[in-house]
């Protein structure tokens, strides 16, 4: 029995270590590439700074010195679009999810109930985003929203809302309604019960929705490419456009990519426990 337990633990740790290597190696590759001179990159793969190649920080200096204004401008654009759409998605998703969880709806014409409405909301994510590029391009050109932060926030919010509503509805379903009923009996309004009781208890779900919405908005490329041309260009578009007359500068792209993924990685590490608890609560009791 003890030997079987030891073997299971060994197998588990081996799988975890293998998966960690698969996930982390691309980041290590980016880091080493960003520390190589162009000649070292063209010579072939090397892995150990100071042994296989002589590290240099000139590409990082170039990123935050000569290209400082451009780098920070695109970083700010991504931050504005991702943060604005995340805030709106969390607010709208929380209110819509609460309504679908606590109230009963019935549309007699289509015989729709809460489950049908919730499925219709999430089904909007089934369609490929590329399907809406041309309509949005025409609409934004007529509304003068091309190359604006507000335009990106609106479209990112639209794509984040179905996910936010679905997760928050399942999370609210996992919360007992007795506390709200007690607050209503004591004279609180429905809005007060929602703000003072339900939202504090649903913090893990709100954080999980916020993180996933932020990550999607931060990484989104297609609409940022099609709907911006200068003022609102985001980090993913900047990385994809790093090609000049000298060819693709992989060393500079690696440094820029690491800089772009750092905020998302840090947020995920600090709030990982909220992500797990927020998603599992909805998955188990939704």
N, C-alpha and C positions, 0 to 999 in steps of 0.2 A: 504493500500500500504506500509506504513512504517513498519507495523507489519510483512508483508510478507518478506520485505527486511531484517528485523532483524532475522527472522527465517532462511532465506537462509544463512546469515552470520554465525549464530550459527551452522548450519549444516555443513557449509564449514570448520569452525575452528575445529569442533568436528572430522571430517574426517581427517583433516591434523594432529591433535594431535594424533589420533589413529594410523595413518600411521607412524608418527615420533616415537611413542612408539615401534611399531613393528620393525622398522628399527634399532633403537638405543639400544633396550634391549639386543641383543646379544653382543654388545660391552660392555655394563654395566656388563653383566654376565662374560665376559672374564676378565674385570678389577677386579671384586670382587673375582673371582677364583684365579687370580694371587696374591692376597693379603691374601689368606688363607693358613694355615698350612695343611699338608696332612690329618691330622685327621679331620679337619673341613670340608674338601671336601668330605670325605667318610661318614660323618654323614648325609649328605643330603643338600638340597638347603637352603641357607641363603642369605639375600640380603643387609643387612645394616651393613657396617663396624662400629665397635665400639658398636653396639647394639646386633646384632645376633652373631658376631664373633669378635675376636681381630685381627686387620690387622697386617700384617708383610710384610716387603720389602725384605726378605731374598732371594726370588726367582729372583727378579730383580737384587739384588747384585750378585747372582750366574750367572745370564745371562751376566752381564757386568764386572765381575771380573774373576771368574774361567773359564768361557766359553767365555771370551772376544775375544780371537783370532779366535775361530771357528765362533762365531756370526758375527764378522766384516768381516771375509773372505767370508762367504756365502752372506752376505749383499752386499759386493762389487761385487761378481759374478752376482747377480741379477741386480745391478745397471749398470754394464758394458753391459750385454746382452740387458736389456730393453732400455737403452739410445742409444746404437749403432743401434739397429733395428729401433727405433723410428726416429732417424735422417735420416737413409736411406729410410724408408717408406715415410717420409714427402717429401724428395727431389724427389724421383722417382714418388710418387703420385701426387705431384704438377706439374711436367713436363708432365706426361702422361695425367693428367686431363686437363691441359691447351691445349694440343694438340687435345684432343677429343672435347674440347669446341670451339676452334677457327678455326680449320681446318676441312675440309670434306674429309673423306676417303671412298674409295669404292674398294672392292675386287671383281672383276668381276667373278672369279671362283666360289665363294660361295655366291655372291650377298650380301656381308656384307657391312653395312654402320656403322656410328659412334655408333648408338644405339645398333647394334648387337655386336660390339666390346666391348662396355661398359658392356653389359649384360654378355658376355662371361667372362670378367674379374671378375665380382662379383660372377658369378656362380661357380668359383673355391672355394668359401667359403661354397658352399652347401654340398660338400663332407665331410664326417667325418674325422677329423685329424688322427684317429687311423688307417685309411686305408693306410697311407703312412709311418707308423712307421718302418715296416720291410724293405721296399726299402731304406729309409733314413739310417737305421742302416747298411745295406750292403754298401751303397754308402759312408757313412762317414768312415766306417772301411777301405775301400780301399783308400780313400783320406787322411787318417790320421787326420780326423777332430773330432774324438770322444773325449769327455771330454775337449773341447776347447771353449773359449769365442767366437771365430770367427764362429765356427759351430753353436752355439746357435743364434748368430746375423743373420746369413744367413737364418736359417729356420724361425725365428720370423719375419724377413723382408718379407719373402715369404707369410706368412699368413696375414701380415698387409697391403701389397700393394693393394689387391683388395678393401678393405674398403677405403684406402686413395685415390685411383683413383676415386672411385665412389663419395665420398663426395666432393673432390676438383673439379671434373668436374661439379657437380651441383652448387657449389659455384661460379665457374668462369662463368657459364651460367647466374647467377644473376647479374654479373657486366656488366655495359654498355661497349661496345667496342669503343665508341667515343674517349675516352681519349687515348687509344692505337693508334687509327688512327691519332689523332692529333700529337702524338709523332713521328709516322712514317713520317708524312708529314714534320715535323720540322727536319728530318734527323736522328732520332734515329733508331737503328736496332731493329729487333724483340726481340732479347735477352735483349737489354737495356730497351725496353718498358716493358718486362716481369719482369725484376728485379727491376726497379725503380718505376713502376706504379702499375702493377697488384699485385705483392707480398705484398707491404705495404697495399693495400686495402683488401687483402684476409687474413689478420692476424687472424681474428676470426676463419675462416675455418682451417687455418694451426694449430692453437692452439688446436682446437677440435680434429683434426686428430692425433696430437701429443699426446694428453692426452689419447685417446682411444687406440692408439697403445702402449703407455707406460704401461697402465693398463693391457692390454692383455699379453704383454711380461712379466710383473712383476708377474702376477698370474699364468702363464702357468706352468703346472705340468707334463703332459705326456711325452713330448719330453725332458724336462730337466731330467726326471727320466731315460729314455731309452738311452739318448745320452751322459750322464755324469756318472762318477763314483767317482771322488774325487776333482780334481782341479777346475772344473767349476760347481759344485753342487750349486743350487740356494736355496733361502729361502723356497719356497714351498716344495721342496724335503727334506730339513732339518726338517721342521715341521712334515711332514708325517713320518719321520724316528725316531721320538722321542718315541721309545719303547725299553725298556731294560729288564734285568732280574727281575727288581722290578715291572714291569708292566708299564702302561701308566701313566706318571706323568702329570696330567691335569693342575696342578698349574704352572709348568714350560712351558708347551705348550701354556697356556693362555698368559703368559707374552711374549713369543716369537711371538705369533700371533699378539698381539697388536703392538709390535715393527715392525712387517713386514707390517702391513696395514697402519701405521702412515704416511709414505711418500705419499702414494696414496691419502689418505684422505686429507692431507694438500694441495696437488697440486689441487685436485678437488675443495676445498673450495676457494682457492685463484683465480682460473681461471674459476669459474663456469659461469660467465657472457659470457666468450668467447665460452664455450661449447654450451650454449643455442643459442647465436646468430649465431654461425657457423653452427649448425645443422638445425636451423629453416630457414636460408637463402636458403640452398640447398633444403630443403623440400618444401618450398613454391614456389620457382621459378625454380626448377630443371627440 
